[in-house]
């Protein structure tokens, strides 16, 4: 039974969402404030939490700060943020703070449950190992500039990607990537030099075949560049192809 932490200050909304999630087979922990949620995650009960659903508009510490603090503690916990207004600025800020996905309230039970299932799939061990299917015929390859792959391990300058172990190192130092950012990197690096559209990445990484929302892709790429690029403003590895999407270098 997957354990979900629901962080929502509106009692009626929280109770309704908890009921829906329990009916779909999830265990649910709840918190009415960001402070309460962080305390729960730091305690014994927090060790069992596999995903957080986080409302942005919380009393006291807002959802943006809660998201940043969760990300400072762990790179791997999926975070789905809730926003009541669907405001572009709020969505972008929340994604930049480290959220993996978002839904706009009021949200229907099927949509919320589908987003949760997709986020949990992304976080499963080995979930990103097959990234690149559909982008190229050989998902495990990716030699760049004469650097050979060794099985599932590929070297790209100072960046080493182990597709089997799902680890990334930069100049020998481990890089902690949340599941979403890791899957974006695996998908792009499976086909070096090939341009992948935002729609392709949305479908392959987020399973959002029904939602052409490029903000999810752009925010994840921005966070990924901050961790793997020497100069994020002049990316060497994850390069933008204006009007089309992204490709993996270096070229």
Steps between C-alpha positions, in 0.01 A plus 500: 500500500676820386518765772405855400549815705217746432586858601184713481363757745135493386336234716220414258740472203748299704235260629352452154836431338600264780178302451560476125860385545410239760229363271765461230721297732743762633608547856469868591675725748364855526635838606323835517816714493844489352658490841290197595592325176874556544484374858316189385754431226784538750344244732449125494173523301674702230726210405202319347380794286548433128343815353384843614197691371568861597263797492682823416276732699568399859482710819839594643768337289370490144518202269794637302719506809374160613594359160849650519554356848381156399735509202787607726439184702438255219533498123287191452159572659250583222310824563173589328393855573144627518416848381155653520545770241697335225712815500796460265740678736401278794535187289843595368622602848376173647668295229824691542482432876516129424147373437472216249146570381196712578122493489259793510220494757225401494649174379298191414579169667605324174744779409661510845528124521649481150762762584591317820532167320723658234722668762538175695594314180771757428639447849515121479852351495589430140211708366732715294731225380312460174483869424561577140268239351339676210784752480753260356536133430762444771402654830818393673740666259629851497872528437600860439817639343666159483430403861366143495216358705579210731173308515254733666765750606577792272749784533441845359792723587494524879144365520455127561154344471442149634169391352496169686582645840302819431784716622666812361839641588667821392880504514478207740248663735153341532215719375171448687213525253129462578329229293349747253830674424681166475246372249533816291878450492469131415252572223715770341833321541362184338517678165789750502465769237137419430240770571213388724189715512340613822195294408717189471656565840161570659364170375807290581591650838171628646248281314313820416383398158183702560664823616732704281655690790859589416555672836562164665774419249663843507508512881650151528763586239586820689549309826700231321732755339567660839641166617689363201617804303814697583324815383121442495444811288729350233406133512735245353294189560129589486469744213192690385401483136269797467159423361553125532618373838823369654798286402782343694860605429777580522513572128 
